[in-house]
Amino acid sequence: MSGGVDSSVAARLLADKDYDLSAVFMRNWDTRDESGTDIGCEWEKDWQDVQQVCKSLGIPCRMIDLSRQYWNRIFEPALRIWESGETPNPDVWCNREIKFGALLEHLPMDSRSGQRSWFATGHYARKDWSLDGRPKLLTAKDELKDQSFYLSSISETGLARALFPLGSLTKVEVRKLARQYHIETAERPESMGLCFVGERGKFSDFLSSYIPFNPGPIIDLTTGTEIATHQGLWGYTIGQKARIPGMLQKMFVARKEHLSNTVYVVPGGNHEALYMDVVNSRDWAWIWRDSPPQEVFSDSGLRALVKVRHRAKNTPCTVHQDPNGHVTITIDEPQKGVSPGQVAAIWRDDWCLGCGTITTTDQSSALRDERLFELAQQSQEGYLMRQQQSAQYILDDKRIQNS
Ligand SMILES: Nc1ncnc2c1ncn2[C@@H]1O[C@H](COP(=O)(O)OP(=O)(O)OP(=O)(O)O)[C@@H](O)[C@H]1O
């Protein structure tokens, strides 16, 4: 339980069904880890809320400190990904590594069945069983609140023990129930921001206390000219507006290039260079790890639905997997703002099958404007050449000084 409306209502619904309940609150962020900031200990407030709600529901609760695991398994790796120019999705990996990973390991074993106890959360998702008894992750009834995207990386073992009591309710119904049950946190607003880290004002300011500045050029992809300097690739997200001082025209981030430390922008939020329809991925994980759908290995591939970020709509696509496990997704309708580092998850109707991290995106020949990509190539080569030249000048300078 997080102390919020959703997990509190979930607990109450299970209590009404006579489950033998106990609650666990995870403390996953230690504000002492925050470099140079003094933001206060929000987890203490959440923990108080959990204790208060549990007291009125009459169920025991305890706190588990998983902040070291969160730092090592989620936050540190995410910082390295931001630094490399990709935009990670720590919340998806948090569900796999922490909630349905480290936490599950703490759950007591049921003496009768020899299995771990059931594990309920306030996620908006549903679960069903296949005919041969395997758990299926399904989308929630409330399409707007559906969180199956965030759960798409969890394993079959974790899913098998999971209960999602809110899966068939809408958020409006859940809030109504919270008021009806007089749950203390019924009016608590939706939590925002990075899972467990919480809201942190301007996110790029928060990141800049962990990642060193690394200035590089911002290049207009349509002209190949350098129009500004950025302070680090991590401050820019593909598809989003890029603030360019002194420029009236609104520019949007089309690409980020790690090798040359370059941000490429285009004028206008609907520019064709912002739309991608081919997605390559790494670390692909099927929820049923040992039995991917066999169609992905055939020439025609698996027809499915894909989501490339939480609020994107599920879009028809074709999925292929090569013998090395790499998954490529070709999307029927080009998507805006598909970002390496983010997660692509796939569904068959309402059944979520798994997800992977986006490595590269591309435009199929129907979309591609070769001229733009030649310009990008040239400006990248030009930038690398200038870097080599300035390195040579520094060397020459040193030689002159030494002699
Ligand atoms: N600190 C925590 N300790 C234990 N469980 C948590 C914690 N944070 C989240 N959860 C569990 O994960 C579920 C989803 O969390 P998330 O933050 O995505 O949703 P939420 O809408 O903010 O949920 P809530 O209203 O319960 O805070 C929660 O409903 C809860 O069951």
The ligand as an ORCA input file, in Angstrom:
! r2SCAN-3c Opt
* xyz 0 1
  N       5.544      2.751     -1.595
  C       4.754      1.734     -1.909
  N       4.680      0.659     -1.092
  C       3.889     -0.392     -1.398
  N       3.137     -0.461     -2.507
  C       3.174      0.582     -3.364
  C       3.977      1.729     -3.108
  N       3.802      2.586     -4.138
  C       2.921      2.000     -4.980
  N       2.549      0.792     -4.519
  C       1.593     -0.162     -5.122
  O       1.596     -0.027     -6.535
  C       0.298      0.397     -6.992
  C       0.447      1.332     -8.163
  O       1.212      2.436     -7.771
  P       1.193      3.782     -8.582
  O       2.076      4.737     -7.878
  O       1.445      3.451     -9.994
  O      -0.338      4.152     -8.568
  P      -1.216      5.171     -7.755
  O      -2.391      5.445     -8.631
  O      -0.427      6.307     -7.265
  O      -1.711      4.256     -6.557
  P      -2.182      4.760     -5.119
  O      -3.430      5.600     -5.337
  O      -2.477      3.489     -4.378
  O      -1.032      5.559     -4.566
  C      -0.342      1.044     -5.774
  O      -1.750      1.041     -5.873
  C       0.174      0.172     -4.644
  O      -0.561     -1.032     -4.543
*
